[in-house]
């Protein structure tokens, strides 16, 4: 990860955190803050899980194609390794509904 990517990621996280904590001064209702942070957490749970899965499956997929090209009989067992990272999205989707 380059220095530029780290700066962009940090500024995105800070922007999301400040928007979650923003509220009207006259409101004084803590439920609004809680609901906003809960929505941001649910979105991050699903979004970061999907990004992680995409990165993992890209690397695993290229290795899978190379291994199957050498020995096609291993395609079924290697496909399982390709599908394992998909559980990250399923857990993120579950967290989305739990936090809702």
N, C-alpha and C positions, 0 to 999 in steps of 0.2 A: 504494500500500500504506500503510495507516494505521499509526500508532505502535503501536496495540494488536496488529495483525497481526504486526508485526515482533517484538514482545516474545514473543508466543505461539510464533512460529516459532523464535526463538532458544532459548527454554526447551525446546522439543521436541527440537531438535538436541542440546542439552546433556544432556537426559535419555537420549537414545539413545546418546550417546557414553559416558556414565558406566555405563550398563548393559552396554555392550560391553566395557568395561575391568574390570568387576567380576569377581572370582574369589575362590575360597577361599584363605585365607592358607596353609594347609598343603599346598596342591596343588603350587605351584612349577612347573607344567607350562605352557610357553609355547604349546603347541599349542591349548589351550583358549581362550586369548586370541585367537589368530590365527583360529580357527574362528568365534568370536563376532563379531569385527570383519568377517570375510569375509561372514558372514550378514547383518549390518547393511548392509554395502556393496551386497550383491546386492539387498536389499529397497529401499534408497534408489534404486538405479539404475532399477529397474522402477517404483517408486512415483512418483518425481519426473518420470520420463519420461512417465508416464500423466497426471499433473497438468498438465504443460506442454502436452501434446497436447490435453487437454480445453480448456484456456484458448485455445489457438490455434484449434482447430476451432470454438469458440463464436463467436469474432470473425469468422473467415473464413466460417463458415456463414451468418451474418446478412447479410454483404455479398454472398455468393453468391445468396441468395434475392432480394435487391434487384436485382442485375444481371440475373438470369434473368427477373425480372418485366418489366424494360424491354426485353430482347432475348432471347427464348427460343432463338434459334439458337446462342448462345454457351454453352449449358448443358454440353455435352460437354467443351469446353476448360477451362471454369471448375471443373468437377468435379475435374480433375487438381490444381488448387491446394488444393482441400479435402482431398485424400488425401495430400499431401506431408507434413504434420506427423505422420502416422501412423508414419512411419519412426522417430520418436523412441521410440515404444513398442517397435518391432521391435529397435532397438539396445539398449534397456533389457532386453528379454527375452533378447537374445544375451548381454549382460553378466551377467545372472542365471545363465546356464548356464556361462559361462566362470569365474565366481567360485565356483561350486559345487564 
